[in-house]
Amino acid sequence: MRAWIWAGVAAMAWAMGAQAAPPTAVAASTPQAKAAKPATTPRPAAPAAAPAKPAQGESPLLPPVDPEPAIRGYAVPIGGALKADNDEVWQRIVQLAGGKGARFVVFGTASEDPEASAKQVVDLLQRRGAVAEALPVAPKFLWVDLNKVVRDPSLIAKVKAAKGIFFTGGTQERIVDVLQPGGQSTPMLEAIWDVYRKGGVVAGTSAGAAIMSTVMFRDAPSVINVLKGRFADGKQVDRGLGFVGPHLFVDQHFLKRGRFGRMIPLMMAKGYKLGLGVDENTAAIIRGDEIEVIGDRGAMIVDLTEARSDSTLGAFNVQGARLSYLEHGDRYHMRARSTTPSAPKLRGEVHDAESPNFKPYYTDDVFHLDMLGDSTVSGAMSRLIDSVQKEVKGLAFDVLPRTNDPLAELGFLFRLYKGSDSMGWSTEEFGGEQFTVTNLLLDITPVRLPMPLYGGWSPPRPAAATAPSPTPPPASSPR
């Protein structure tokens, strides 16, 4: 069945000029477990990844990306679905705010049930030694006059006395509409900024992470529709609160929901060069120039410094986007565009295709039928960096487009490939294999996928039986 599906997709790709060779395997959404590798001589630990090479004529160091010179605090976007037993993230948030006894205020503003949502966060912070309190600032509290609440001196005093701010998940526009209505800051938002500038923590999960950028998705369509250009200011896109500054775009539920496919179009539309996508049950700690990843899964850095596009193609496209995948303990340096892997990764295996010691594990080619699937892109990156192959491809398309949709047949071909400075590190110290992958390149090209993509099966007709040739009469004997 898979071979039949690939045959149809490959034929379409060839007709569209993709010219992809048929692979020997179709990848699952997550990387498959490897068989045990034969024992090899340990490779020497590598230093931090070299920064991406600057374009000709550019300085190797990019302009500062600090949110503000005066900010001493920590922004902590969490990718959503943060589990109660994720002690590493919860404890670290409390530690950054001063440790045991640190005061937190919790905003359930985004939540459908703000009281229950905020109470849960208060309990989890207090289990780790914090002193936490929920504030009644939410549109779902119908008895609350929000215009007065965000100016209430007693509540503002509680914010200013805190060392940590926490925004729960839900719908991010509720946070922005309450604290920054019409783009105008309120006294309560100014109090939050005051805590942040003085060294406090501003953390948020899911919707609470989406508000961290100066621009955010408000009521975003599906990822495939963002790729098709169906987003507009004030509707699907809006102002965020900007805690990470104007140069970094942040998104959440990132790998789980394939949101790199919506991040890149928005970054290009808004002029962002650097993006941070945080996955579920994972946090990024941002202070000044540095991003540290902690938690259960990982985060992706999207660097568009050298990316380009072709306006003649008539749909979204990009060439040369640079992707890096980081996991627990890895750090990214925004000015230098470089990565420092965690100590266990540096003690582990180095994956450098330019090295004579490179001994890749994978040899087969792979094609992904849903590049936007759950963790497909991070799995593809981890596999590619440990492969003899130079690239991997995949598709994204709308399986059930709307009736009469003029863009129903618009899909996208993804080409992920190695550059001269692509590197990887891996370790098995924590049981399963964990990867850090830096500086892989990505091209996204619009392609046509005729709809319907599939139809009913009709078995081939048997070949018609051929009638035997008549036997010629025997030659007559001469008289």
N, C-alpha and C positions, 0 to 999 in steps of 0.2 A: 504493500500500500504506500509506504513512504517513497519507494523508488518511483511509483507511478506519479505521486504528487510532485516529486522533484523533476520528473521528466517534463511535466506541463509547465512548471515554473521556469525551468531552464530554457525551454523553448521560447517562452515569452521574453525572458531576459536577453536571450541571443537576438531576438527580433528587435529589441529595444536598444541593442548596441552594448549590453552589459558584458557580453563575451566571458561569462563565468564558466570555468570548467566544471563538469559534474563532480560533486564531492563523493567521497567514499562513505561519509556518515552524515546524518542530520543531527545537529546538536540538540540536547535537551535544554530547558531553561536554566538549569544550574549545572555546573561542571560535574562530570562523572568522577567517581572515586577512581584513583589510579591503583593499578596493581603495584605491589612493592617494587621499588627500584633496586637494581643490583647495587651492591656496595661500591662506592667510588671514593676516590681520594677527596677529602674536604677541600673546597675551594677557599681561597683567602677571602676574608671579609672585605667588602667594598666600602668606601667612604660614602658620604651623602651623594645623592644623584646630582650630576652636573646640571646646571641650569640650562633651559632650552636655549638653543643658539639664536642670537638676535638677527633680525633681518639686516641686510647690508646697509650700512650707514647709520644703524641705530646703536644707542648705548646698550651695553650688556646689562645694565641695571635700569629698571623701569622706575617711573616716578613713585614716590611714597604712596602707600595705600592705607595708611592709618586712618581710622574714622575721623579723628580730630587730634591735633597735637596735645590737647589738654586732657584727653580721656585716659584714665588710669584703670578703668574697670574691665570686666570680662563679659563678652557676649557669648551666650551658649545656646545656639540653635540645636534642637533635638528633633530627629527625623520622624517623630510620631511613634505610637504604639510602644511607649516606654513602659517596661514591665516593673511591677512593684519590687521584684527581687533583683533588679539591676543595681546592686550596691555600688558598683564602680561609678556609675553616673550620679546617682543620688548623693553618695558620700562626697564626691568631688565637688559638686555644686555647693554643698554646705562648707566644705573646706575652703573653697575660694572666697566665700563670704566671711571667713574668719573662724570657722570651726564651731565647736560646741557653744551653744548660746547665741549664735548668729541669728539676727532678726530678719524674717522674710515676710513680705506681703504677697498674697496670691490673688491673681485676677482670673476669675472664671468667665470673663467677659465673652469669650468666643463660643462658649458651650451652650448646647440646647438645654442642659440642666446645670446651670452655673453653680448652684449651691452644692450639689453632690460632687461635681467635678472638682471644685475648689477644696472641698472638705477632704477628698481623697489625697490631693497633693499636700495639704496641710499635715495630714496624718503621716504621710511618707517622709516629709522633711523632718517632722518632730521625732520620728523613729531614729533618724540619723543625728539627733542632738540639736537641731535648730529650734528656734522659737518662731512659730509661723501663725499668721492670721489671714483669713480671707476678707477681702473688701467687697462691699455690695455694689459693684460697678458692672452692670450687665443689662442689656436691652430686655432680656427675658424676665427680669424683675420688674413686672409691670407697675408695681406700686412705687417705684423709685423714679424721681425726677433726675434724669441723667445730667441735665444742664447744671443742676445745683450740686449733684454729687461730685462732679469733676472739679468743683470750686469750693468744696466743703473744707474749711480750715482744719478741722479735726482729722479728717481722712488724709489730707495732704501732709499733716504733721506725722502721721503714722508712716507714710511713704518715705519721708525724709529721714526718719529715725531708723529705717531698715538698711541692711547691708546686702539684701538680695531681693530681686523681683522675679516672680514666676508667672508666666502666662500659660494657661491650659490650652488644650486643643479645641477644635470646633470649627467655626467659620471666621476667617481672619478679617473680613470686612467689618464685623461687629467691633473688633478692637480698634480699628482705624477710625471708624465712624464715631465712636464714643470719645476717644482720646485726641483725635485730630479731625474734627468735623470740617468738611469743606477745605481741608488742607491747612487749617489753622490750629496751632498748638493750644492746649488747655493748661491751666495751672497744674493739674495732676500729671500730665505728660512732662511738664517742665520739672516737676519734683522727681519723676523717674530718671530723667536725664541727669539731674543733680546727683542722685545716688551713683549712677554709672560713671560720671566724670570723676567722682571722688574715689573710685576704686571698687565700687560694688559690683554685683553680678546681676545681669539681666538675662534670664533664661526663659525659654519657651519651647513647647513641644507642638509639633504639627502646625496648626494655625499660628501658634505662638512663635514658631520659627519663621513662618512665611513673612511676618511683619518686620523682620530684621533688616531687610534691604530698603533702599529708598524707593524701589519699584517692586511690586509684588503682583502675582496672579490674584485676582479678586474672585470672580466666578468663572473659573477657567473651563473651557470646553475640553473634550478628550484630547489626548496627546496627538493623535493623528490629525485632528482638526486644527490644532495649533500649527502643526507642520504645513497644513494647507492654507495657513494665513488667516484663519478665522478667529481673530482676536482684535479688540479695539480698546483704546484708552477709555476709562470711566465705566466700562462694562466688564470685560474679562481681565483688564489690567488696571491697576490703580497705584496710588502712592502707598508706600510702606512707612514705617516709623524711622528707618534708617540707622539703626544702632551699629551696623557694620560699616557704615560710611557709603559714599557714592560710587565706589569703584568695584565693589564685590556684590554679586547677585547670589541670593540664597534660595534654595528650594528644598522640599522635604518629601518623605515617603519615596525617596528618589530612585533607588534601584528596584525596590519592590514593584513600583508602578511605571517603570521605564520612562521617567520624567526627564532624562537627558534629551529626549526627543522634543520636549516643549521648552526646555531651558535655552537651547542654542538659538532657535528662532527669535525668542524674546530678547536674548542678549544682543543679537545682531541688530534687531530693530531699535534697541535703546542705547546702543553704543558701548555696552559692557565688554570688557576684555577678559574678565576673570569671574568664574562661577563656582559655587560650592554646593554640591548636592549631598544631603545627609540622609542616610537610609534609616529604616525603622529600628527602634531600640538602640540607637547610636547617637552620640553627641559630638559636636565640634566645639572646642574651646578657642575663642578668638580673642587675642589681645595684641594690639599693635600690628606687627608684621607677621605674626605666627598663627597658624591653625594647628591644633592638636586634635587627633581623632581618638575617642574612647568609646567603649561600649561593645555591643554584641556583634554588629555587622561592619559596615564600612561607609566610606564617603568618596565622592568623586570630585576631582578638580577639573574644570573645563577652562582651557586657556585659548582664547581667540586672538591673541596678539598677532599671529601671522596668518590667520584664516582669511579666506577670500571667497567671493561668490561670482557667479556669472549671470548677469541680469537678462541675457538673451534666452535663457532656458524657460522663462515664463512661469516659474514656480520656485518655491524655496529650495536653495541648494547651498552647500558649503564645501570648501576644500581646505584641508590642512588644519582642522580643529585639533587641538592637542589635549588628550585625555590622560589623567593619572588616577589610579585607584589606591586609596589608603585604607588601612585597617587599624585596629587597636594599637595605640602607642606611636603611630607614625606622625610626623610633623611636616607641615608644608610652610615654606618661606615665600611670602607673596612678592617681595621686591625682587628677589633673585630667581623666582620661578623654579625653586628646587625643593627636593624632598629629602628628609632624613628618616630612613626606616627605623623601626623600633630595634632595640638591642637584640631580641631573639631573631629577628630577620637578618641582622648583620652577622649573627653567628651561624645562620643557616646557609641556604644555597643561593648562589648568584646566577641570574639568567641574563647573559649578555651575548647577543648574537654576534657581536664584533670580536669576542674573545676566542682565542684558539682552544680554550678549555671548555667551550660551550658544548654541552651534551644534552640536547633537548629530548624530552620524553615522548612527545606526540609527533606523529608523522603524517596522519591522515588529514585530508582537507575537510572542511566543515561548512555547511550553509545553514543559516538560521531562517526559518520561515516566519518567525515573529521576533524581530530585533527589539521590540518594546516589551517583551515578556518579563516575568518576574526574575530579576537578577541576570537576565540573558547577557547584557553588555558586560557586566563585571566577570561573569563566567567566561565569556569570549576573550576578554583581555587576559585573564589568568592562564587560559589555555594557549593563547597565541604566543605569549612571552616564553612559554616552555615548549615551543613547537619548531619543527624545521620549516614550516610554512611561513611565508612573508606577510600573508594577509588572510582575512576571513570576511565573508560577506553575509548579508542578510537583508530581509525585506520588512517593510511596515506598510500596511494597507488597511482599509476599512472593509471588514468582512461583510457587514450589513449596512451599506450606505442607505441614506434616506431615498425615498422614491423621487425620481426626477432631479436628483442631486447632480449638478453639472460637473462636479469634481469626483464623481463616484469612482472613476477608473484611475484617479491619481494616486499613485503609491510612491514609495521611496526606497531606493537601493542604498544600503549602508556598506561602506568599505572601510574596515578597520585594518590598519597596516603598520608595520614597523618602520621607524626612522633610524637615522644613524645614532641617535642618543636614547633610543628606547632601552629600558632596563627593568629588571625584576628581581625581587628577593622573595624567598619563601622559607617557612619553618614548619616543623611538625612538633614543636615543643609542647603545644597545647592539645595534642591529639590529632585532629584533622589538619590538613595542609592549609596554611594561610599565606596569602600573597600580598605583596606590594608591587604595583606596576606603574611605571612612569613613562610619560612621553610617547605613548602610542598616538598615531594620527588617524583622523576620521574624515571621510568624505561622505556627503549625503547628496544623492542625485535623484531628481524626479523621474519616475518611470510610469509607463502605462500598463495597468493590469486589467485586461478585458473582463467585464462582468457579464454573466455570473462566472465566478472563478472555477466552478465545477458543475457537473450535470450528472444525469443518470447514466449508469453503466449498461452498455449493450455488448454482450459477448461477440467476438468476431465470428463471422459466418464461415462455416467450413468451405474449403475450396470445392468447386463443382467437379464431379467425377468426369474424367476424360474418357470418351468412347474409344475402344481399341480400333486401331487402323485395320481396314479390311485386308484380308490375306490375298495377295495377287494370285491369279490363276497360274497353274504350272505351265511352263513353256511347252508348246506342242512339239511332238516329235516330227522330224522331217519325213516326208513320204518317200 
